[in-house]
Amino acid sequence: MQQLPHVTIFQDLAWARWAISVFVKQGRLLVNSNFTVDSISRLSTKKGIFSEVLFGYHPDWDIALVFFTRSLYDQAVNLVNEWLKFFSNDEIEYDPETCKLKILHAWGDDNQPGLYSTIHDTQNISLTHDQRVKGNPPEKLAYLCKRVLSEYQIKSIFDAILIDEGQDLALDEQQLKFEDKQSVYWLAWQALKPVAPDTPDVRRLIWAYDEAQSLDALSIPTSKEVLGAELSQILGGNGGAWYEGGIRKAYAMRHCYRTPGNILTAAHAIGMGWLRPEGMLTGITNKKDWEHIGYEVDGDFRKIGEPITISRPLKNSPNPVHHFWSGDLLEFNVYDSCEAELNALREKIHQNIHCDGLKPSRDILVIVLGSQEESINLQKRAAQTLQKYGVDFYIPSALNSNQFPEKMDLQDKRPNQFWKEEAVTVSRIYRAKGNEAYMVHLIGFNNIAKNESSISLRNQLFVALTRSKAWVSLSGVDEYPMCEEMRQAIKNGNTFTFNYKKPLGRVIGEEILT
């Protein structure tokens, strides 16, 4: 493997970007090479695409890799193809027409199969709708999955199903669950073949999730949420923590290869509200679970009001950018007006392209924060500002650069597309999920800060910060109390000390078995 210099400090972002890309690729190889599974497993991870490993070992299996964000199609296909070629010594490439490994959006449509549409079409399911299905996309999908489960006997058509972005398919509303189980997961379970005839309840369902990345719900896809109380014992309880052959049933991925350590810790701190005067909004409340996601803890969570120190060792954040870059990785600026914020954005992107040597597409990403209405308006203003000063923009799902998809006919849109060559992608958070870039510009911090007690809005900020593989520029308009919280989160680096108060919102637990 290509060796990287250990102490070279690059003054050019493009050279630092190259060094990081080599290391991250090697890190992903390490993760994929050490993953084995033969039945139900649950992963707690920053990114969980392992289908290429399964297919490399079992090319005769019918495998589905499932995810929710349609703009991830390009990334998923490229990664699967890359690793299929690696594990086969360049003998196998991914061909969606002939390959038994299927990359599926959770929904699917007339032009592109998904998990739901594949099960629907192969089993001649016909639902009569007495009313228009309401809710956001995950809620609509869960409603239809529940209807199918209630009215049809599902046939087994897959040998293995891997679900990435698992947090997006777990919903809070009881009426959208099927017999206390998450409907989308239970439909996937029903569509799986048993591992062996004498063990009908053991099936190859693997799901990966990061609960901090959920934007719509607070539910976490634990084994009980997915399988129900009785079957959840397979993943723990009386079933133990291991399958035969030394295969773990649940994994916590302590290492994060993509996002630099100080950006990741700042994202956790601001996303959970560690430094809020009123106490954290959400988070983990025991030392063992913090260790599972790569942190070290000094203090006792049982003692309310006592200081807790949380630190992230460099070994768990092996992104090497700090070896190659002496400047700040995460900067935060507050402006007097939106116009000033967007002008600064334009100047920084001009610097990135013409001086730093970064490519507009895939190296640079702009993410707009805030509610739907706020982010749509700011996204349009940001795109127009870039175009005015000679920088081409791309809005995800548009046909071409410098177009707004809401002005296009449905047949002209490209819902799977996130990048366009020679254009800077300007995305709202829902489309940005799962994607990544070396330089990430986040605008609209004030849209979070003015409603700082909202867990879902803070989750937006966490998701946005962790899209970065190297650098983040965060900005907003006007001062809010949360601005000082953000500055302190950046200043603290990889170590945080705060007086522990029980989370005001939800408690995150990992359910990792030992």
N, C-alpha and C positions, 0 to 999 in steps of 0.2 A: 504494500500500500504506500501511497505517496506520503513522505514524511514532511511535517510542517516545522518551521523554525520555532523555537521556544521563546525567544526573547526579542524577535524583530518587531519594532514599532513602525507601522506603516503610517505615512502622512496622507496617503491617498485612500479614500473610501473604497475604490474599486479593487485595490490590492487586498485590503482587509476583507472585503466581500469574498474574494477568491479563496483566501485561507480558511474562512469560516465554512464555505461551501464544501471544501474537501473534508474538513473535520466532521461536519454534520452528516455527510454521506457515509463516512466510516462509522459514525455512531449509530445510524439507522441500521447499517449492516449488522453491527453487534447485537442490537435489540432483536432483529428478525432472526438471526442465526441461533439464538438461544430460546426460541419460543416453540413449545410443543403442546399439543392439546388433543385429546381423544374423546371428550364429552363436554358437558356443561362447564363453562368457565366464565368468570366475570373479571374484567380488567378495570382498574382505576388508573387512568393514563392521560397524558397530554395529547397523545395521538395513537390510535390503535388500528393500523391496517396490516393484518397478518395473513390475509387470504393467499398471497403469493407463496407463502411457506407451505400452507396446507396443500395447495394445488401442486406445488413442486413435488410433494411426497405422494399425492393421490390424484393423478390426472384423470382418473376414471370417475371421481366423485362429482356430483352435481352440487356446486358450492355457490352461495349468494353472498356477495359483499354489499351490505345495505347501509345507506347513510341518508340524512334528511336534506341537507343543503345542496340544492341542484348545482350551484356554482362550483361544487367540488368534483364534478364529473371529470374534467380535464386533469386535475391533479391525481385523482384516484386511478384513472386509466394509465397515466404516465408512470406512476409509482409501481403499479402492478406489472406493467410491461418491463420496467427497469429491473425489477427483482426476479421476474420469471426468466429473463435473459441471463441474469447473474447465476441463479441456481441451476440453470440448464447449460451453462457454458455457451451461451448465445444460440442454443439449438431451438428454444421456444420463445416465440413472441406472442403477445396478447392479441387475439383476433376475436372480437365479440360475436362474430357470426358462427365460428366453429368451436370456440373454447367452451368447455363445460363450466368454467368459472364465469359467473355473471356479475357484472357491476350494476347494481340496481338502486335507483332513487327509491325512497320508501313508498312513494305514490305510484309513479308511472303515468303515461298518457298514451294517446293514440299513436304517437310517433316514436315513443321510447318506453320500453317495458320497465316496470318497477316491481317491487315486492308485492304490493297489493294487486296491481293489475295482472301480474303473472299468475298469482293464485286465483284471481277472479276469472281470467280467460281460460286457464287450463282445466278448470273445474265447472265450467258452464254456469257460473253464478249469475243470477239475475235479480237485482234488488228493485223493488217498487218504492219510489220515494213519495210519501204523502205530503211532504213539505220540503222546502229548500234547506239543505244542510247548512247550519249556521256555525260561526266560530272562526278562530284562526286556523291555518292549515293543519297543525298537529291535532287540534280538536276535531276537525272534519274527518281526518284520517282515522282517528280513534273511534269516532261514531260509526263509520262504515265498517271497520274491522269488528266492532261489537255486533253490528247487525249480521254480518256474515257468520260469525261464531254462533249467534243465536238461532240462525235459520238453516245452516248447512253443516254437514259432516265433512270435515276437511281431509283431503287425501294427502298422503306424504309424498312430496316430490323432490325434496332436497336431502343430501347427505350431511351438509353443514351449512349453517347460516352465521355470518359474522356481522354484527351490528356496530357501526362506528357512530359517534355522536349520540350515544345511547341516552344521554340526558334529555335530548329533544323529543324523545318518544315516550317519556314518562310524564303523565299528567296528574294534576291534583283532583280534578272533579270526579266524584264517586260515580256519577251517572254515566261517565265515559269508560268505566272499567267493566270487565266481564267477570262476574263472580269474584270480585275483589282482586282481580289480576289485571295488569296493564294490557289493554286489548291488542295493541300492535304486537307486543312481544308474544302474547298467547296465540295469536294467529300464526306467527312465525314458528312457534313451538309445535303447533298442530301440523304444520306443513313439513316437518322434519321426520325422516325415517329413524326408527330406533337403532341404536348401535348394534344390538343383537336381539334376536327374537325372544330370548328369555329375560331381557331387561327392557321392557317397553317404555319405561320412564327415563331411561338414560339416552339422551339425544345430544347431538353436537350443536348446541347453541352457545355462541361466544359473543358477549357484548362488552364494549369498551365505553367508558364515560368519564367526564370530568364534571362533577356536580357544580363547580363554580362557574361553568360556562352555560348553564341553563338561563335562557332569556325569557321564557314564558311561564315556567312552573317551578315549584319548590320541591316537588317529589323527586326522589332519588331512586334509580332502578336497582334496588336491592333485590336479592333472590326472592324474598317474600312478596315484594311488589310484582315481580315478573312471573313467578311460578305458583304463587299462593302458599299458604302456610304449610300444607302437607308436603308438596314437592320441594319446597325450599330446603327441606332437610337433606336433599341430595348434595347441596352446596355447603352444608355445615351440619350443626346439631348432631344427630345420630350418624350422619353420613361421613363425618370426619372431614379433614382438610385436604386429603390426597386421594387420587384415584390409583388403581393398581398400575404399577410401572413407574411410580414416582412422579406422577403428573399433578401439579398443584391445581386446585379448583378455583382459586382466586389470586390475582396478582395486584400488587400496588407498584406502579412504576415510579421509583424514587428519582430517577434521572430525567432531566429535561435537556435534550440536546439542542432544541431550537432556540429558545429564548434565554438570553444572558441572565445570570443569577440575580443581579440587582434589579433588573426590570421585572423578573418573575416575583421576587419578594415584595417589591413595591405594588405590583398588581394584586397580590394576595392581601397585602395590608390595606390598600384603599378599597378593594372589592369587598372585604369582610368588615372593614371599619375598625381595625385594631386600635387606631389612635383617636377615635371619636371621644369627646369628653363624656358623652352619655353611655359609653360602652359599645363593644362590638355588636354589629347587627346580626351577623351570621358567622359560623365558623366551627372548627373542631374544638372539642372541650376535654380531650385527654391526651396525655403524652404519647401513648402508643400510636394513635392514629396520625398525629403530626409526624412521627418518625416514618410512618408508612409512605408519606408523600415527600420525604426527603429533608425534613427539618430536625433540628436538635432542640430540646426544650429544657429549660432550667426553671423550676417552680412547681407549684402544686395547684392544679385546677380545682381541687376540692375546697380551697380557701378563697372565698370571694373577697375581692379587694386587695389581695396580695399581688406583688409584682411577678410577672411571667416574662421570661426572656426566650425569644424564639430566634434561631439563627439557621441559615442554610449553608452547609459546607460547600466549598468549591467543587468537591468531587461529585456532588449531586447536580451540579449545573456546569457540565463540562464544555459548554460553548466557549471557544477559545478567544473571543473577541478582545478580552482584556489583555491578552498577550500581544495583540497586534495594534491596539488603539489606545492612545493615552488620553484622549478627550472624553467628554461626557457621553454616556450612552443614552441617557434619558434626561431630557430638558423640559421645563415647564414654564410657559410664559402667559401672562395675563395682559390683555389689551383694552384700550378705552372704548373701542367700537368694533363691530363686526367687520367693517371695511378695513380697519387697521389689521385685524387678525388675518383676513384673506390676502391682503397685500403682503404681509409677512410670509404667508404660506407660499404665495407665488414666487417671492424672492428666494426662499429656501429651496424650492423645487428647481428653479433656474440654476442655483448653485449646485445642486445634486447632479443635474444632467450635464452642464457645461463646464464645471470645474472639478467635481468629484469623480466623474467617470461612471456614474450609475446609469443604467438603462431605464427609460421611462416605464416600460412594461416589465412587471415581475420583480424589479429591484425596488421600485417606489410604489407605495400604496397610501392613499388618503382615505381615512375612515371618518364619517360624520356621526357624532353622538347626539342622543336626544330622543324624544318621542317621535312617532311617525310623522306628524305634521311638521315638527321642528326640524327633523333631519332631512325631510324632503326639500324644504325651503332652503336650508343651508347647503345641501348638496348641489342644488341648482346654482346658487350664488357662487359657490366655490368653483364649479365647472366653468361658469361664464367668466370668472376672473382669470382662470388659467388660459382659456381660449383667447381672451382679449389681449393677453401679453405673449401670444405665440406658442403656448403649450397645448398640445392636443390632449383631450380628456376622453375617458371611456367610462360610461355608466353600465354596470353589469346588466346583461340581457338585451342591450341595444344591438342592432345589426352592425353598426359601424361606429367609429370614433366620432366625437363631437355631435352625438345625437342623444335625445332624451327618449327612453323607451315608452314613457306614458303617452307620447305623441304618435306612436307607431301602431299599426294594425297587429293583431295577435299573431298572424301567420308570419310576420316579418321579424318577430322578436327571437332572441337566442337565449332561452332561460338557463342553459348550461354554461354560458360564456361569462368569464370573469375578467379576462385580460384581452387586450388588443395591441398588436405590435405597434411600437412607436408612440403609444398613448399612455398617460398616467390614469390608472383606475381610481375613480372617486366613488366610494361605496358607502352605503349605510350598513349598520352592524350585522343585520341578518344575512346579507349576501357575503359579508366578509368572513363569517365563521368558517374555520377550517383552512382558510387560505393564509398565505404568509408572504412576507417581503423583508428585504434587508433594512430599508428605511421606511418607517411607518409614521405618517403625519396624522395626528388625531386633532380634530377641531370640534368646538362646541362643548368644551368642558363645563361651561356655565349651565348648560341644559341638564347636567347631572347635579351640579353643586346646588342649584336652587331647590332641589328636591332630594337632598342628600340622604334622607332616611329610607329611600326606596331601594330595596334589595335588587330588584330587576334592573334599575338604572345603574347601580354600582356594578352589577354583573356585566353590563355593557362595557364598562370601562376595563374590567378585568379581561374580557374577551379581546377587546381592541388592543390593549397593551401586549398581550401574549401572541399577537400576530407577527411580532418583530423577531427577526433573526439576528439583529445587531443594534439598531438605533431607533429611538422614538423621539419625536417632537410633539409635545402635547400643548394645547393652547385653549384659551377661552376668553370671555369678555366679562369685565367687571370682577371686583373682589367679593368673595363669599367666604364664610368660615371654613368651608371644605378646601379652599385654596391653600390655607396654611397646613391643613392635614396632608395635602398632596406634597407640599414642599418638604414636610418633615419625613414623609415616607421615602422620598428620594434621598434625603440627607442620611437616613439611617442605614442605607446600603443593605447588607445581608443580615443584619442583626436588629431586632426590635425588642424593646422592653416596655410593657404597659401593665397597668393595674387591671387584673382580670375581673370582668363582670359577666355574668351569664348572658349569652346572646339574646338580644331583644326579639330577633326574628326566628330563624330556624337554626337547629343544631345539625352540623354535618358529621356523619359517622361513616367510616370506611367499610365495615363488615369484611375486613381482610382476615382470613383464617390462618391459624398457626398450627 
